[in-house]
Amino acid sequence: MTIKDFFTSLNKDLDKNQARDFAWLLVNRTKKEPIDWGVATITTKEQTAIKRELKRLKQGEPLGYVLGFVPFVNCEIKVTPDVLIPRSETEQLCDMIIQEYEGVPTTILDLCTGSGCIAVSLAKNLDARVTATDISEQAIKIATQNALANFAQVDFYNCDLFGDKLGKFDLIVSNPPYLDKKEMENLPHSVKDFEPSLALYGGEDGLDFYRRLVKEAPQHLNNGGIMYLEVGDFQADKVVEILSKEFDCEIVADYYGFDRFVIARSRK
Ligand SMILES: C[S@@+](CC[C@H](N)C(=O)[O-])C[C@H]1O[C@@H](n2cnc3c(N)ncnc32)[C@H](O)[C@@H]1O
């Protein structure tokens, strides 16, 4: 059977997003470009394996978990249900830092590293000494594997935010958990039932981590240090209000025009 016939036979009862994910699954599992689908064939063994994975997609499992990896900047990042699937906003956050710090030797701390996507991509693309922490032991295991697989040098620590062993850095970056209680209750099935809640919940109003950062970050930043933070929809102004006690802040919009990043410069 050609890949095209296989795709068409199973595509009928999929919605638009499922069909797109199914196409990606096929591209990745058969390693054949879509242009060849009319002639390239798929073995019975491949069909059985892909049908099993398609069933998982139909049950709402995100494509990243079904494939087991996502592309991120110029890295391939392994993901399991122990870690959040890296989002495109976070990729934009890394692109901003890479553009700004290219060729500048820097020390970087990635807090709440999860899969390690931020730490790994920055270590791979910058002349930087990168350290990263996460409270989840499982996440640190995955992040360590991702650093090795991408030939990136990162020092990982399994601890609560800064822990008690870390020194000072030029730059702190973080995509912390920032969903509030109401958002947690209204999560779509694909997030609620598959992604780790430890990676999502930021306290009653979603801002707990930013309150901790304004207290704990100053002692971990070198003079003139800077923080690059991802924030939730409609949180940027509140985060700036919290951080303004210690930092001069700038809000940056994502590619869709939503205020999703706060850059906070130390006044010291
Ligand atoms: C939103 S995810 C971000 C993961 C990754 N940096 C990314 O951008 O895809 C937040 C991460 O924070 C971690 N986390 C939650 N509470 C923490 C804490 N108190 N200290 C350190 N990490 C924490 C979770 O385990 C999760 O991996």
The ligand as a Gaussian input file, in Angstrom:
#p B3LYP/6-31G(d) Opt

LIG

0 1
 C        6.258000      25.631000      32.645000
 S        7.367000      24.280000      32.944000
 C        8.735000      24.846000      31.994000
 C        9.594000      23.750000      31.452000
 C       10.606000      24.233000      30.404000
 N       11.500000      25.231000      30.946000
 C        9.892000      24.771000      29.193000
 O        9.916000      26.000000      29.002000
 O        9.305000      23.995000      28.421000
 C        7.819000      24.580000      34.605000
 C        8.812000      23.629000      35.268000
 O        8.982000      24.095000      36.626000
 C        9.241000      23.008000      37.467000
 N        8.985000      23.441000      38.846000
 C        7.799000      23.534000      39.492000
 N        7.988000      23.999000      40.735000
 C        9.330000      24.228000      40.877000
 C       10.154000      24.721000      41.941000
 N        9.631000      25.086000      43.101000
 N       11.486000      24.819000      41.723000
 C       12.035000      24.439000      40.539000
 N       11.307000      23.953000      39.499000
 C        9.968000      23.868000      39.666000
 C        8.323000      21.919000      36.936000
 O        8.776000      20.649000      37.332000
 C        8.402000      22.172000      35.419000
 O        9.404000      21.355000      34.854000

